[in-house]
Amino acid sequence: MPRLETFYLRLKTGERGIPGPPQYVINGFPLDFDEVSGSTEPGGVLEATAHPQSFPHSLVLRGPKQGVWDIEGVEITYHVAGREPYSVKLGAVQL
């Protein structure tokens, strides 16, 4: 399993947002993003970068503890050790 050096997230929030930046959970450990710009408020665009330097068995975007978060779309770019970066685009989801 290759080491995940960095990942970059670009997320568009729909009608219902959340008040602050989300966390991600890697291998069961919740973490804050290292760099964050933009907003998760309704209609906002969040850009966030994380540098986990880890071998991920699981990687999850953590939703709000209360309420609902409408996500219109997400693009994630992964930088894995020894490989070219690659991106994944995901459609709408409600957390």
C-alpha positions in Angstrom: 0.0 0.0 0.0 1.5 3.4 -1.0 1.9 6.3 1.4 -0.5 9.2 0.9 1.6 12.3 1.1 -0.9 15.0 0.4 -4.5 15.4 -0.8 -6.3 18.5 -2.0 -10.1 18.9 -1.7 -12.3 21.3 -3.6 -15.9 21.1 -2.4 -19.0 23.1 -3.4 -21.7 23.4 -0.7 -25.4 23.4 -1.7 -28.4 24.9 0.0 -27.5 23.8 3.6 -24.0 24.4 4.8 -22.0 24.0 8.0 -20.5 26.8 10.1 -16.8 25.9 9.9 -14.3 23.7 8.0 -14.8 20.0 8.2 -12.3 17.4 9.4 -11.1 14.3 7.7 -10.7 10.9 9.4 -7.8 8.7 8.4 -7.5 5.2 9.8 -10.0 6.2 12.5 -8.2 9.4 13.6 -10.0 12.7 13.1 -7.7 15.5 11.9 -8.0 19.1 10.8 -6.9 20.1 7.3 -3.5 21.8 7.2 -4.6 24.6 4.8 -8.1 25.9 4.4 -9.6 28.6 2.3 -13.2 29.4 1.3 -16.4 28.5 3.1 -18.8 25.6 3.8 -21.6 28.1 4.2 -24.6 27.7 1.7 -23.3 28.2 -1.8 -19.7 28.4 -0.7 -16.6 26.7 -2.1 -14.0 25.2 0.2 -10.5 24.4 -0.8 -8.5 22.4 1.7 -5.1 20.6 1.8 -3.9 17.8 4.1 -0.5 16.3 4.5 -1.2 13.1 6.3 2.1 11.2 5.3 0.3 8.0 6.2 -0.7 4.6 4.8 -4.5 5.0 4.7 -6.7 2.0 5.2 -9.7 4.4 5.3 -10.1 8.1 4.5 -13.4 9.8 5.3 -14.7 13.4 5.2 -16.4 14.0 8.5 -19.9 15.6 8.3 -21.6 17.8 10.9 -22.4 16.3 14.3 -25.9 17.9 14.1 -27.9 19.1 11.2 -27.5 18.5 7.5 -24.8 19.4 5.0 -25.7 19.5 1.3 -22.7 19.0 -1.0 -23.1 19.7 -4.7 -19.8 18.1 -5.7 -16.3 17.3 -4.6 -13.0 16.9 -6.4 -10.1 15.3 -4.6 -6.5 15.1 -5.9 -4.3 12.5 -4.3 -0.5 12.8 -4.2 0.8 9.3 -3.4 4.5 8.4 -2.9 6.1 7.2 -6.1 3.1 7.8 -8.4 1.7 10.6 -10.5 -1.1 12.6 -8.7 -4.6 11.6 -9.7 -8.1 13.2 -9.2 -11.5 11.8 -8.3 -14.7 13.7 -8.9 -17.8 12.9 -6.8 -21.4 14.1 -7.3 -23.9 15.4 -4.9 -24.4 13.9 -1.4 -26.0 14.9 1.8 -24.2 14.4 5.1 
